[in-house]
Amino acid sequence: MSVLQHVTKEDLKYRFVDKLGDHAVSKIRQRAYVINALCSDLTDKDATALAYRIMHCSTHHPCNQPFCPMCRHNQQRKAKAKMLAAFSNVPTSQLRFLTVLHSVHYNADAIDSDLIKRAKRSVRNLLDYIKLKDDIDVQMIGSFEIEAFAANAVLSDRKIASLSAIGFQQTNQSPFFLLHFHAVVNLGTLSDAKLQSMLKSSIRYPHSHQVLLQQLHSDKSQIDNLEALASYMLKYRLQHSQRLKFEDDQNEQYKRTCYQSLYAIPIAKAVVMSVNACNNFNGMSFRFM
C-alpha cells in the first residue's frame, strides 16, 4: 500500500501556489509523484526517509531537494541572479551554450558524488591550463544532469552511435541513465574550435557529437537567454524527452526541449536517489570563474 494513501491533500499542498499560477497543479502532482516513487518499497529506509523530508518541506525547514518544486524554484531564482551577475555584461559573441555527454550507466547507483567530482576536476584543470598557457580566462556556470531512457526507447542511428561510444549497449534491453552536463561559457578570446578540441583531447571527450557548443538564441535578449538557461540547467524533470539534438548541424541554435511521458516509478526513484547521492544542487552544479 502506498504511503500516499495515508497523506492528506494538505500534506501534499505546494506552499507557493500563489506564485506559480497555472503551473501550480503540475508542480503539486510532481511532488506527490516523487514521494510515491520513493515510497514504492517501504523496506528501503533511505528512500522513505527522503520522501518524509520532501513531504514535510517548509519555508522554515526546506528539504533542499532538486525534485521538490518549492526548493527547485528557489534555487532557479538564485541561479538566474548569479548567471546575470556573471555574464549579463559579457558580449553575446563570447557566450556559448555547452553540452557534454559524459557516460551511460545501466545502474544509477554508479553515478555518485565521486564520479561528479572527478568530472568537475577535469574541466577545472583544463580551464586553468588554458589560462596559464594562453592567458585566456574561460568561465563556466553549469550543472550535471541524469537523464533516463526506457528499455524500449527509440533512438536514431546517430544517437546510437554517440551513446555507444560512452557505454550504451544496443543488445542490452534495460533502462539506462545518461550522465551529462550543460554550461553557459564565456569564451573570452578563445575560439569555439579550440575549446572543443581541448575538451575532446584533454578530458577524453573524443567521440563524435559528444561535445556540442552553440550560440544563444537570436530571438531572445541576452538577459532572457541567461535566465532561461540558468533555469533550464536546474529543471530536474522526471520525464522522457527529445532533448538530445546532436543530429542537428553544429551551427544551428539548440532547439527547445520536448517532454513526453513520466518515467516509470522504479526509474524515477533511481534518478532521485542518484541525484541525492551526488549531493543534490551543490554536488551537481559548478561555477568556474
C-alpha positions in Angstrom: 0.0 0.0 0.0 1.3 3.4 -0.9 2.2 5.8 1.9 0.3 8.4 -0.1 -2.9 6.8 0.9 -2.2 8.0 4.5 -1.4 11.5 3.4 -3.9 14.3 3.2 -4.2 16.7 0.3 -3.0 19.4 2.7 0.2 17.4 3.3 1.0 17.5 -0.5 0.0 21.1 -1.0 2.7 23.2 -2.6 3.1 26.3 -0.4 3.8 28.7 -3.2 0.7 28.2 -5.3 0.0 31.9 -5.5 3.4 32.5 -7.1 3.1 29.7 -9.7 -0.3 30.5 -11.2 -1.3 28.0 -13.8 1.8 25.9 -13.2 0.8 25.1 -9.6 -1.2 21.9 -10.4 1.6 20.2 -12.3 4.1 21.0 -9.6 1.8 19.6 -6.9 1.4 16.5 -8.9 5.1 16.1 -9.4 5.7 16.5 -5.7 3.2 13.7 -5.0 4.7 11.6 -7.8 8.2 11.8 -6.3 7.0 10.9 -2.8 5.1 8.0 -4.2 8.1 6.7 -6.2 10.4 7.0 -3.1 7.8 5.1 -1.0 7.2 2.3 -3.6 9.3 0.0 -1.4 8.8 0.7 2.3 11.8 -1.6 3.2 14.1 1.0 1.6 14.7 3.2 4.6 16.9 5.7 2.8 14.3 6.4 0.1 11.4 6.6 2.6 13.4 9.0 4.8 14.0 11.2 1.8 10.3 11.1 1.0 9.5 12.2 4.5 11.8 15.1 4.2 10.2 16.2 0.9 6.7 15.7 2.3 7.5 17.9 5.3 9.4 20.6 3.5 8.6 24.2 4.5 9.9 27.7 4.1 11.4 27.5 7.6 12.8 23.9 7.2 13.4 23.4 3.4 14.4 19.9 2.3 16.8 21.4 -0.4 15.9 18.5 -2.8 16.0 19.2 -6.5 12.8 17.2 -7.1 10.9 19.3 -4.5 9.1 22.1 -6.5 9.5 24.7 -3.8 13.2 24.1 -3.3 13.9 23.9 -7.0 12.0 27.1 -7.7 14.1 28.9 -5.1 17.4 27.5 -6.5 16.4 28.5 -10.0 15.7 32.1 -8.8 19.1 32.3 -7.2 20.8 30.7 -10.2 19.3 33.3 -12.5 20.6 36.1 -10.3 24.1 34.6 -10.3 24.1 34.0 -14.0 23.1 37.6 -14.8 25.7 38.9 -12.3 28.4 36.8 -14.1 27.5 37.2 -17.7 25.0 40.0 -18.4 27.7 42.4 -19.4 29.7 39.9 -21.4 29.4 40.5 -25.2 26.9 38.0 -26.7 29.6 37.0 -29.2 31.6 35.4 -26.4 28.8 33.4 -24.8 28.0 29.8 -25.7 25.8 27.0 -24.5 27.8 23.9 -23.9 26.5 20.3 -23.6 28.8 17.4 -22.9 27.7 13.7 -22.9 29.8 12.1 -20.1 28.8 8.5 -19.7 26.0 5.9 -19.9 25.2 3.7 -16.9 22.8 0.8 -16.5 22.9 1.1 -12.7 22.0 4.6 -11.5 23.9 3.8 -8.2 27.2 4.1 -10.3 26.5 7.8 -10.6 27.7 9.3 -7.3 29.5 12.3 -5.9 33.0 10.8 -6.6 32.2 10.5 -10.3 30.9 14.0 -10.5 33.8 15.4 -8.6 36.3 13.7 -11.0 34.5 15.2 -14.0 34.4 18.7 -12.4 38.1 18.4 -11.6 39.0 17.5 -15.2 37.2 20.6 -16.5 38.6 22.9 -13.9 42.1 21.7 -14.7 41.6 22.3 -18.4 40.4 25.9 -17.8 43.4 26.5 -15.5 45.7 25.1 -18.2 44.1 27.4 -20.8 44.6 30.4 -18.6 48.2 29.5 -17.8 49.2 28.6 -21.4 47.2 31.1 -23.5 46.4 33.8 -20.8 42.6 33.4 -21.6 40.2 33.2 -18.7 37.4 30.9 -19.9 34.5 30.9 -17.5 31.6 28.4 -17.0 28.5 28.1 -14.9 26.7 24.8 -15.3 25.1 21.7 -13.8 25.2 18.0 -14.3 22.0 16.1 -15.2 21.0 12.4 -15.1 18.5 11.5 -17.9 16.8 8.2 -18.0 16.0 6.2 -21.2 13.4 3.5 -21.2 14.3 0.0 -22.3 12.2 0.4 -25.4 13.4 3.9 -26.3 13.6 4.6 -30.0 17.0 6.1 -30.8 18.2 7.4 -34.1 21.3 5.8 -35.7 23.3 8.9 -34.8 22.2 8.8 -31.2 23.0 5.1 -31.0 26.5 5.8 -32.4 27.0 8.7 -30.0 25.9 6.8 -26.9 27.6 3.6 -27.8 30.9 5.3 -27.5 30.2 6.2 -23.9 28.7 2.9 -22.6 25.4 2.3 -24.4 24.9 -1.4 -25.3 22.5 -1.9 -28.2 21.8 -5.5 -27.2 21.1 -4.6 -23.6 17.3 -4.3 -23.3 17.4 -2.5 -19.9 16.7 1.1 -19.0 19.8 3.2 -18.9 21.0 6.5 -17.4 22.9 9.2 -19.3 25.1 11.5 -17.2 25.8 14.8 -19.0 26.3 18.4 -18.2 25.2 21.8 -19.6 27.0 25.1 -19.0 27.0 28.7 -20.1 30.5 29.5 -21.2 32.3 32.9 -21.6 35.0 32.0 -24.2 36.9 35.3 -23.8 39.1 35.4 -26.8 39.2 31.6 -27.2 37.6 30.2 -30.4 34.9 27.6 -30.4 37.0 25.2 -32.3 39.9 25.5 -29.8 37.7 24.8 -26.8 36.0 21.9 -28.5 39.4 20.5 -29.5 40.8 20.8 -26.0 37.7 19.2 -24.4 38.0 16.3 -26.8 41.7 15.8 -26.4 42.5 16.9 -22.8 39.5 15.5 -20.9 38.8 12.4 -23.1 35.5 13.5 -24.6 36.8 12.5 -28.1 33.7 10.9 -29.6 31.5 12.2 -32.4 28.8 14.5 -31.1 30.0 14.1 -27.5 30.7 17.9 -27.2 28.3 20.5 -28.5 29.0 24.2 -28.3 26.2 26.5 -29.6 25.3 30.2 -29.7 22.5 31.6 -27.7 19.0 32.0 -29.2 18.9 35.0 -31.6 15.2 35.6 -30.9 15.8 36.4 -27.2 17.6 39.2 -25.4 20.8 38.3 -23.6 19.1 38.6 -20.2 16.2 36.4 -21.3 18.7 33.8 -22.7 20.7 33.7 -19.5 17.7 33.5 -17.2 16.2 30.7 -19.4 19.4 28.7 -19.4 20.0 29.1 -15.7 16.5 27.7 -15.1 16.9 25.0 -17.7 20.0 23.6 -16.2 18.2 23.1 -12.9 15.0 21.7 -14.3 15.3 18.2 -12.8 12.5 16.7 -14.8 11.3 13.1 -14.4 10.0 12.9 -18.0 11.4 11.3 -21.2 12.4 14.0 -23.7 13.7 14.7 -27.1 16.4 17.0 -25.8 19.4 15.3 -27.5 19.6 17.2 -30.8 23.1 16.0 -31.7 21.9 15.1 -35.2 21.4 18.8 -35.9 24.0 20.8 -37.6 26.6 22.2 -35.1 25.9 25.7 -36.3 22.2 25.5 -35.7 20.8 27.0 -32.5 19.8 24.4 -29.9 16.2 23.5 -30.0 13.6 23.7 -27.3 13.1 20.6 -25.2 10.0 18.4 -26.0 8.9 16.4 -23.0 7.0 13.2 -23.2 5.8 10.5 -20.6 6.8 10.4 -17.0 9.5 7.9 -16.0 8.2 4.6 -14.7 8.2 4.6 -10.9 11.4 2.4 -10.5 13.3 4.7 -12.9 12.1 7.9 -11.2 13.1 6.6 -7.8 16.6 5.6 -9.2 17.1 9.1 -10.6 16.0 10.9 -7.5 18.2 8.7 -5.3 21.2 9.1 -7.6 20.9 12.9 -7.6 20.7 12.7 -3.8 23.9 10.6 -3.7 25.6 13.3 -5.8 24.8 15.9 -3.1 21.9 17.5 -4.9 22.2 21.1 -6.0 25.6 21.7 -4.5 27.1 18.5 -6.0 25.5 18.7 -9.4 26.2 22.4 -10.1 29.5 24.0 -10.7 30.9 27.5 -11.2 34.4 28.1 -12.7 35.1 31.8 -12.6 
